[in-house]
Amino acid sequence: MKATLATVREARDRRWCILDAGGKILGRLAVRIANVLCGRNKPTYAPHMDEGDFVVVVSPIRHS
């Protein structure tokens, strides 16, 4: 079985990820954000390449 590595062209495919922080546990949300920023959510993840996506965190406003 031959191992394949991601090329630079594949690594440049960055997307925007919008996460809703409402009602989420802070630590779990932080881990998910870190994984998306590092690119660990992609099947072509390689630790030596920058494959991460952009992240926008949205939090609902609470009125009291």
C-alpha positions in Angstrom: 0.0 0.0 0.0 1.4 3.4 -1.0 1.1 6.4 1.2 0.1 9.7 -0.5 0.8 13.2 0.7 -1.2 16.3 0.0 0.3 18.7 -2.5 0.5 22.5 -2.1 -2.4 22.9 -4.6 -4.7 20.8 -2.4 -3.6 22.6 0.8 -4.6 26.0 -0.6 -8.3 25.0 -0.8 -9.4 27.0 2.3 -13.0 27.5 3.3 -15.0 29.5 5.8 -16.4 27.6 8.8 -19.1 29.4 10.8 -19.6 27.9 14.3 -22.5 28.8 16.7 -21.2 29.2 20.3 -24.7 29.4 21.8 -25.2 26.8 24.6 -21.8 25.1 23.9 -19.2 24.1 26.4 -16.3 26.4 26.1 -13.5 23.8 26.2 -15.1 21.5 23.6 -15.8 24.5 21.3 -12.1 25.6 21.6 -10.9 22.1 20.6 -13.2 22.1 17.6 -12.0 25.5 16.5 -8.3 24.5 17.0 -8.9 21.3 14.9 -10.5 23.3 12.0 -7.7 25.9 12.2 -5.0 23.2 11.9 -6.9 21.3 9.2 -7.5 18.1 11.2 -11.1 17.9 10.0 -9.9 17.2 6.4 -9.0 13.7 5.0 -5.8 15.1 3.5 -4.4 16.3 6.9 -0.6 16.3 7.2 1.1 17.9 10.2 3.8 19.5 8.0 1.4 21.4 5.8 -0.9 24.4 6.6 -4.3 23.1 5.5 -6.5 25.0 8.0 -9.7 26.8 7.3 -11.0 30.2 8.4 -13.3 30.2 11.4 -16.0 32.6 12.4 -17.6 32.1 15.9 -21.1 33.5 16.4 -22.6 33.9 19.8 -26.2 34.9 20.4 -26.8 38.0 22.4 -28.7 37.4 25.7 -31.0 40.1 27.0 -31.7 40.2 30.7 
